[in-house]
């Protein structure tokens, strides 16, 4: 009995423990159930076995979305980011910016490297400079709208694959034909990376660029998206529906849910690729803005209810938050055309609502509705919770006359009265069996001529344009290996040999800052072999040997050695060849004010001014850089007798002045204060370098200015600038400018002191003119320096200014090796 009683005690204890565990599990489930109800997850439908998993992932998902707001992440799937070891990693939370899909270019590789920890923060800032974003770099790209700062800009978005490319071309042409202000139109096309080459070729966009500005002043811009980002929102579609309606389950069809990741805070009109526009889409934008709502849908001529799309699955539970009868009675708009305020879309977390609906649909095997992306978008806004108000408006049905891809009995006279025609259905007009091709085809034909990019030379000179294009491509191919080599040098840390390590330890007062050795003349500078410290007891300084030359820090002073001296004292720089004419080169480097054309701040890195520094100092020129905020380390390392930094306070002048306008106020003051400056050249810091010393050629009574190949007259970018000036300035541009006048560029101006004071004084007066049209719009910045310069020189300095060789190289022809001109400008 005793033995039997002892055997029973462990059994009872085990049963007791399991009982307590069961009670705990029940309590935990009850708590989760109550919490889910509190969150509103159980408003309709039945509880399914995935609800607990969904609730558990809520916090992680929110953290992940906060990470997606960081602007410096690459366009990678937000749910699975690649680690350097090939595993999938979940990122941690960081910051509150706005993710934007980077266009194809250097940003992709640099950002991806930074994410995986391949390069450090300092290297990343040099790798991704403001000049290199969107694939621009040194390429002759037109990635920025000529009127980018306009508050009335109309943004139209497509999401397409290669099979719909012709459809996008025709639709874009129709938009341009129908808009009243093409100079305030930007077309964005979202494409997966694998289609980029096709789209660039068909839209005349350079391989290193992401956009082009057309003859009519329209910016067409491509945005490379990662399909993995969108896969979370792709709904399952049955084969029968795909056969009936076409490939409505493609990634591109669901990309419309993520436009807020591309265009921060914009109001956009989304169009399917199979549309033709016959009215000004700006009207939709205006209506949505006035409503204060997030989305604008288009009514159907013959109303359709959601019962045509929703299918209540019998073998799956779901949670839509309303009675089925109410859901099926909701209107079913066609979202091949809709307007959206992307700031409100982001604030209302609309993409997350859509994703949750798609998640439930896919969990039910794609049986919750019929169709692809339309039902979840509609439900996200039409399926209101108790107490919620409608966050959408409805446009007139004429803005989306659909069914042209399957209806055969529509009269052409009726189609002409509609504002947007929509070929939804299988029979697309660019296919052999397409319907109403005679209506669509003229727009496709118009694309080639209507959207021809603006080029130098006579209008319609396609042959000349092609020759220029070939020349540029040849030059890029020739210079690419060298550029790649240099880029590698800047971003790769070289392992020092034991000899170099020992030599560096023995010579701690000498540090190489920038190697200027000619790649074709010999090997790079090597500590202990081609440069180093003098023998002990010889005092401070350094020496170079063979072909080594560069910028060094010697006892804490910026020193140029190896050019005209092989033994250099601290602070040595090449002889002042500009002393004979008292020349000072002025430039600016602002980091606290955003560049309006690139939409971002300039990085504080020596790499930005390296070319100007090396070439100007090597040619014996003196340079003064005005700046607002640069790191002390940069200032200390690179300041020298020839290269000086002058701090200014941007708050002294109207905050609306852009970076290129406000500089003239400081330049004017500096020239007035420094009477020993007998000649002055103002150059852009980031894309101008010295070819040779200009002192011997600077004549009295002359202004030297950068000249472009493009004509000033009817140029879309300049037309937009003069429109912002208004008044007498715009009247002069529209009535007095002739085809012989070339665009004069602010990136390069110079001359004797008296001439530059006259020019700078007039620049300041014009930029301060209270009659400027842009001053009537308090929210708009002032970026008029280019228009102001052209107006002043052509009207007040006629016959007194000159451009072209020997003043500068051919603008944007990348003639980097020229030694027969004073300045090389891109």
Order of alpha helices (4+ residues) and beta strands (2+ residues): alpha-alpha-beta-beta-alpha-alpha-beta-alpha-beta-alpha-beta-beta-alpha-alpha-alpha-beta-beta-alpha-beta-alpha-beta-alpha-alpha-alpha-beta-alpha-beta-alpha-alpha-alpha-beta-beta-beta-beta-beta-beta-beta-alpha-beta-alpha-beta-alpha-beta-beta-beta-alpha-alpha-beta-alpha-alpha-beta-beta
